[in-house]
Amino acid sequence: MQLTVLLIILALLTVIGYQMGRSRAVASVGGRIVELHSVPSYHGFYVALWAGLPALLLFAFWGASEGWLVMQMVLSGLPDRLVNGDAQSLGLLRADILNLAHGVATGREPDPEVVAAAERYLRLHALGDWSLLVIGCCIAIGGLLYARGRIDPDLRARNRVERTVNIALVICSLVAILTTIGIVLSLLFEAIRFFAVVNPLEFLFGTHWSPQMAMRADQVGSSGSFGAIPLFAGTLLITGIAMAVAVPVGLMAAIFMSEYASPGLRTWLKPILEVLAGIPTVVYGFFAALTMAPFVRDVGNSLGLSVSSESALAAGFVMGVMIIPFVSSLSDDVINAVPQSLRDGSYGLGATKSETIRLVVLPAALPGIVAAVMLAVSRAIGETMIVTMAAGLTANLTANPLDAVTTVTTQIATLLVGDQEFDSPKTLSAFGLGLVLFVVTLTLNMVALRVVQKYREKYD
């Protein structure tokens, strides 16, 4: 509650600071013939930044370090018999303190010292929040008064505000870059641990996937099998079926909306089509499992075909319907962006509407269409819920769309769920799959970028 009150006070002081700075800048001129270096609004932003930014930085620092600082203070007051253990027992002690502090039952009789530590944790946490509220308000008010006192016609408010905004933009860019680097490094380091146990050639080219690690050497599958070819084949099969549905339907829908439909009809059709992108994937999964899979099985049986109860065709078809808006919406925007002069020139040479679309509009819009298709491919490769519910978890190496298959993302989700040991090859194999998936997606994006650059040079 205290933190919410602080944020509300900071927002109010920021607004007040803007108005005070703006008014102060106008009043500093008065009736004199003096030119302000910056317009009054920049003076307002200058005061607002001083009123809100330092206190906001304090809030961010405290939010990031509060839990660790309070926990260290609590642990320092516990007896040595509780804190002088290994890292695992110390982590369990921290978890017990947090659970008791938040009213979560630990499932066993807690130590009285741990109960007292939980109570002390709550007291210190509340004290820290109240202290942050008071200190934050004082800093905000002090910054507001300091900045207001510096308002004068010669103040370079615009330069300082824009410099602050530039620094904020750089920090946001660094957050995105560092997050990407962190994701890559986390995948890479854990994948290296996995490949230290499993031969990379066996992983990349093996045809049997059974990552179950037995507890004893005499059990079946005690060594595990980590051949990922069935997973890659299943991913490509389902993605191919999905794209065979999404690309023609989405592209034809985009052509109709941009070239044939009236403005009123397009206004209705495009939002209705984009509703498909807002439906949760679990709903698509239910539809695929309860409606599409039985329909495919019944049709196949009527034709004398052997169809599994969970098939790649059912999952791929529903996934294709889900990603139709990714193709249609982006392609529609790209086609509409083609200059009308290209169409007029084609009509002037005697081409028909269909010939103009096929020979002029689509080639000119090809870079954007390729980008839309690549986005749809990435979305299809990363889908998990539909595959889990409609295609199954069987690592089956087959090209038959009527059989049950699984994908890389489904196996990653399966491997990281449960009480598995994090150091076991079974769990670490998820990072190996993730690294391969990352490399494949990066390669697809590079190919798409190359295609876009090539054809953009041709039609620009």
N, C-alpha and C positions, 0 to 999 in steps of 0.2 A: 504493500500500500504506500509506504513511504517513497519508494522509487517512482510510482505513478504520480504522486503529488509533486515530486521534484520535476518530472518531465512536464507536467501542466504548468508549473511556475516558470520553468525555462521558456516554454512557448509564449506565455503571457509577457515575460520580460523582454523576449525578442521582439514581439510586436510593439511593445511600448518603446523599446530602444529605437526601433526604426522610425516611429513617429517623432520621438524626441530629437533624434539626429537630424531628420529632415526639417523640423521646425527650427532647430538651433541654427542650421545652415542658412535658412532664410532670414532669421533674426540677426545673424552676424553681419549681414549686409546692411539691413535697415534702409535708410534713405540715402546712403552713400553711393557714389558711383564707383563700385568695386565689383570686379568680375570674379565669380567663384571658379576655382580650378575645376571642380566637378559639379555636376548637377546635384540638387538637394537629395534626390533618391539615393545616390551613392553614399552620401553622408549618413543617411538612414541605415543603409546596409552595413556601413562601417560600425556604427554603434550597435546594431543588432548582432553582428558577429562577435564583438567584444562581450556582449551580454550573454550570449548563448554558447559560444564555442568552447571557452575554457572550462565551464561547468560541464558541458557535454563530454569533453575529453576525460574529465575526472570521473564522470559517470561510467564511461566505457572502460576505463582502467579498473575501477572498483568492481564492475560487473565481471571482468575477466579474471580478477585475482581474489575476489572476496572469498570464494569457497576454499581455496588453498590456504589463504592467510588464516581464516577462522579455524580451519581444521588443524593447522600447525599449532595454533595457540591452545586448542583443546588437547592435542596429543602431548604437548609439553607438560601438561598438568597431570597426566596419568602415571601410575607407578611403572617401574622398569619391567615388571613381569609381563606387562601387556604390550609394551612398545618395543622391547628388545627381542624381536623375533625376525624371521625372514620376511621377504617382500610379500609373499602370499598371505601370511598371517596378518601382516600389517594392513594389507588391502582388505582382508576380511573384517578387521577391526574398524576401519573407516566405513565400510558398508554397514556394519551393525550400528554405528553411531548415527549415520544418516537415516537408516530405516527407523530407529527409535525416535529420532528427532521429528520425523514426518509421520509418525504413527503407524508404521508398517511393521507387522509382526515378523519376527525373525525365525519363528518355528522352534525356538529353544529358550530355556530360561536364561535371561541376560544377566551378566555380571553387574552387581551394584555399582561398581566403578564405571562401567560402560553407560549405565542409565544416567549417572551423574554427569558424565561427559556429554551425553546427548542434551541434557538440560542446559549445560553450560554452552553448548553449541548454539542452541536457540537464543539464549541471552546475548551472546556475543554477536550473533547474526542480526538481532533486532537493534542492538546498540550501534552496530556498524551502519545499518540503514538510516537510523535517526541522525547519526553523525554526518553521513553523506548528504542528507537532506539539508541540515543546517549549514554545512560547509559549502555545499553547492549553491545554495541561495546567497550566501555571503559573497562568494566569488562572482556570481552573476550580477549582483547589485554593484559590487565594486568595479567590475568591468564596464558596466553601463555608465556609472558616474565618471570613470576615467576617460572613456571614449567621448562622452558628451563634453567634458571639459576641454578636449583637444580640438573641438570643431571650430574652425575659422576659415576665412575665404581661401587661404593659401594651402590648406590641407589637401594632399593628393589622395583623396578618398577613393577615387576610381581605380588608381593604380594598385592600392593596397587591397581593395576588395577583389579585383581581378586576379591579383597574385595569389590570394587565398583560395579562390575558386580553382585556379590552375593547379595548385598543390593538392586540393581535394580530388580533382580529376586524375592526377597522376597516382595518388594513393589508391583510388578505385581501380585504375588500370593494373597497378601492381598486385592488388588483391586477386584479380582475375588470373593474372599470369602466374602468381605464386600458387594459387589453388590448382591450376593445371599442372604445374611442375610437381606439386605435392602428390597429386593423383598418380602421375606417371611414375614417380619414385616409389610410392607405396606399392604399386603393382610390380614394379621391376624388382625391388628387394625381396618381396615375398615369393615372386616367381623364381628368382635365383635360388632361394631355399628349396623350392619344390624340385627344380631341375638338378639340384645337388643330390636328390634322392632318386629321381626318376630320369631315365635317359631322354633327352629332348627328342631324339629321333623316334623313340618308341611312342612318345606322346604325340608328335606331329603326324606320324605315318602308321601308327598302330590301328588295327581294325576292331579291337575289342575293348569296350569301356565298362569296367566294373570296379569302381574305386573303393569297394568295401574292404576295410582292413580288419582282419580277425585278431582276436586277443591272444590266441595260441597258434603255434605253427602247424598243428595237426588239423586245424579247421579249414573248411573249403574257402578258397579265395584269400588265403593268409597273406599272399604277396600282393594282391590287388592287380588290376589291369587298367592302364591309363592311356589306351589308344583312343585319341580324340577324333579320328576320322568319322565315326558314326555321328558324332555331334555336329561336326562341320557339314556333313552331308544333309542331316536333318534341317539345319539352319538354312542352307542354300535351297533345299526343296521347298520348305514353307515360304521362304522369302520370294522364291521364283513364282509360286502360285499366287501369292499376295500381289506381286507386281503385275502379273498377267491379268489380274482383275482391276487393280487400281489405275494403272497407266492408261489403258485404252478408255476406260469409263471416265476417268478424271480429265483426260485430255479432250475427249469429245465433248464433255460437259463444259469445259472452258471455252472451246471453240464456239459452241452454241450460244453461251451466255455473252461472249464478247462480239461475235460477228452476226448472229442471226436473231437473238432475242431482242425484243423491244426494251427500252430503258425501264418501263414499269415492271415487265416480267422479270428482268434481271434483278431488280431491286428485291423481288420476292424470292427468286430461286437461290441466289447466292447465300443469304443467311440460312435458308432451310437446309442447303447442302452442308454448310459449315457446322450445323448442329451435330452432325456425325462425329466431328472432332471433339466435341464436349462431352460425349457419353463416356462414363468410366469404363475402363478396360474389363473390369470384372463383370459388367453387364454384357459386354460382347462375349466374355467367356461363358457366361450362363447360356446366352443364345446359341453359341457354338456347340456347347455340350448337350443342351436339352432339345434343340430344334434342328440345327444344321447336321450334327453327327448322325442322329437317327434317320434324317432324310437321305443323306448320302448312303447310309447302310441299306435302307429299304430300296432305293433306286438301284444300287449295285446288286443286291440279291435278286431283284426282278430281272436283271440282265444276266444272271448266272455268274456274277463276279463275287469273289471272296473279299468282303470289306470288313476291316477291323472296327470295333465299336468306337475306337478313338483313331482318327485318321488325319494325315497331313492335309488332305484335301479340304476337310471341314474347317480346320484351323486356318489354313491359308486363305480360303475364300472369305471367311469372316474378317480376318486381318486385312485383306484387300479392301473390303467395304469400309473398314475403320480408317484407312489411310487415303481414301479417295479425296477428302477435302484438302490434304496436303498437296496433292497434284493439281486438283482443279482450281483452288483458290489462287495459288501462286502462278500457275500458268495463265489464268484469266488476267491477273494483274500485268504479267509480262506481255501478253498479246495486246492488251489495251495500250501498253506503252510504245508499241511500234508506231512510228510516225504515219499520219494519214497520207502524207505525200507519197509514200511507197505504194499504198493502195491506189491512190489517184493515178499515179504513173502506170500501174499495171492495167487499170481500167482503160486508160487512154490508149494503150497499145492493143486493146481489143480482148483482153483476158476476161473470162467469166469470174464470178465471185468465188466459186470453188477452186478454180485455177489460181486466183490471187492468194487465197488462203494457203493452198498447198505449195506454191512455188515462190511466194514472196513473204507472207506474214510468218508462217511457221519457221522458215530458215532464219529470218531476222530475229525471231523470238527464241531460237534454239538454245542460246546460253542460259536464259532463265528457265526454260523447260527442263534442261539437264540438271540445273540446280534443284528444281522442285522434285525431280525423280530421285536424285541422290538423297535429299532430305527424307523422302518417303522410304527409300531403301534402309537408311539408318534407323528410321522409326520401326520398320518391320524387323530388322535384325535385333533390336533391343527389346522387343515385346516378350513378355514372360507369361502373363496371366492367361491369355487366350491359349497359348501352347500347352500350358500346364493342365487346363481344364478340358481341352478338346483334342490334343494330340498325344497326351500321355507323357510318361517319364521313361519309356523304353528306348535305350540306345540301340537303334536298329539301323544297320547299314543297308539301305535300299533306295531305289529310285522310284518305287511304286507309291503314288500319292494315296493309295487306299490303305496303306499300312500305317501302324502307329510309329511315330518317331519322336525325338526330342531335340532340343536346341541348346546352344551354348548358354544362353542366359537362363534358361530353365534349370540346367544343371548347376549353375553358379548359385542360384537361389536355394536349390535343394541342399547343396553341400554346406552352405553357411547357416543352415537352420538346424537346431538341435544342440545336444550336449557333446559335441565333438571336441576333441583336443585340438587346439589351434596349431600345434606343432606336427600333427599327423599329416602324412602325404595326402590323405583324403581331403582334408580341409584346405591345404595349400594348393591342391590342384585347381581350386576355384580361381586363384590368382594367376595360374598359368593360362587358364581359359580366358580370363579377363585381359591378359596381356596380348594374347593372339587376337582377340576381338578388337582391342584398341588398334593394333597394327593394321588389321583388315579395314577398319573404318577410316583410319588415316589414309590408307592407300586409295580407297574409294574417293575420298575428298580431294586428294591430289590429282587423280585422274579426271574428276569432274572439273577441277580448276583449270587443268590443261585444256580440256575441251572448250570450256567457256572462253578462255583467252584466245584460242585459235579462231573460233568463229566470230568472236567480238571484233577482232582485227579485220575480219573479212567484211563485216556488215556495218561497222561504224563509219 
